[in-house]
Amino acid sequence: MKTNLIVATAVLAFASSLGCDTNRSGNIRATVFGDLSHALVERTGTSLAMRDSCDTGAPFSVPTSGLRRRPYLQQMTARSVRVVWTTDAATAADGDNSSMVIVSTTAGMVVARVAGQRDPSARPPRAIQWNAALTGLEPETLYCYELQLNGVATRRAGFRTAPALGGDAPVRFVAVGDSGSGSADQSAVTDQMNTVPFDFFIHLGDIGYEAGSRANLEENFFKVYADYLETFPSFPASGNHEYNTEDAAPFREAFMLPENGGAEGRERWYSYDWGNVHLVVLDTERTGPLQAAWLDSDLSANQLPWTFVYFHKPPFSSGEHGNDGAVQRHFQPLFVKHGVPLVLSGHDHDYERTSSISGVTYVVSGGGGRGTRDVGRSSFTAFSLAVCHFVYVTISADVLTGHAIDGVGQEFDSFVVHRGPAPGADR
């Protein structure tokens, strides 16, 4: 009995040291509800309709060249996108056309053939990473594409380019955080994302538990979200778990993110535009004066009417981790200075929406699939709940609307943010 007690104590101590590792499953159904006074999301059709409109009906094939990671979209703009994929390490050498992307209209007319380029900096397990830059595209246009590997084509997928810069087209995206565990919770939330129409996919960090390794990213991100990633561009933030392996090198290898964060911030923090929205992605594992100075400069240069910021560790949270003091000191004053109306973060495995804090609404969305933890309430809390979920955001004209949707499809909270000082805001 004494030996068993020692073993059990050691196991408990080890589990405690892992923190998040003890938290594999959670609540997928909301039991209480927040503000549902705004119009609920209409569930019509599926978000993957673009892919289906291009699909020839054949099952997704794996050519003899050995497709390892299905194609995924990066750096999408109104006129370009980059397609990334991986094949077996035995795939032919640089300079040949054994790995390419063929772009066509929905009617099947080929508009481009782009040879894949090997990425020597990436080291996916037992594979070679390729990418192809598609340029000369038209804004808000549906294109079909397929990979051709050693003469064998995959199933066609579809994507729609971003709206013209500064245009008035509605902007729609889904956001998840702390999802990358390959759990049933993650699958439940992932399935519900297919019930809303969106344009791109953002992740708030911790995309590959436990250590953010290349294998973790492969199993718990690329395989789980494969259907979405081949159709919608993804713009992730890195979390603390990504930094558990080689200073987050696997994260930066796998994703081809905008490289406008300067020498120190290359693919750690960055910004991009979508229609009339300027989006800024921060790295809360590198919070400090250098990144704050970049953020101030980036927001000062922005000319678009909407600005939205997201990252991993929250400045305001009633969950287990609580407020991140460094984010409060270095970033929060800049959100207020530049009139950022909404900030999204993850890290705590729950949902929490604040009241307006100096004109900014903060939302914690860490219920993407790594279970849930208890969340309390603070003086700044408008609503909080420990539930697996994603957040769906739509932006149209002067109004941003957010919808929190749980793992069974219930909308359990919503919020509206107005561009500029909202009516009754305290700034």
Secondary structure, DSSP 8 states (H G I E B T S, - for coil): -HHHHHHHHHHHHHHHHHGGGG------S-SS-----S------S-TTHHHHHH--S------TT-EEEEEEEES--SS-EEEEEEEETTS--TTSSSEEEEEE-TT--EEEEEE-EE-TT---TTEEEEEEEE-S--TT-EEEEEEEETTEE---EEEE----TT----EEEEEE-S-TT--HHHHHHHHHHTTS--SEEEE-S--STTT--HHHHIIIIITTTHHHHTTS-EEE---TTGGGTGGGHHHHHH------SHHHHTTTSEEEEETTEEEEE--TTS-SHHHHHHHHHHHHH--SSEEEEE-SS-SS--SSS---HHHHHHTHHHHHHTT--EEEE-SSSSEEEE--BTTBEEEEE--SSS--------TTEEEEE---EEEEEEEETTEEEEEEEETTS-EEEEEEEESSS-TT---
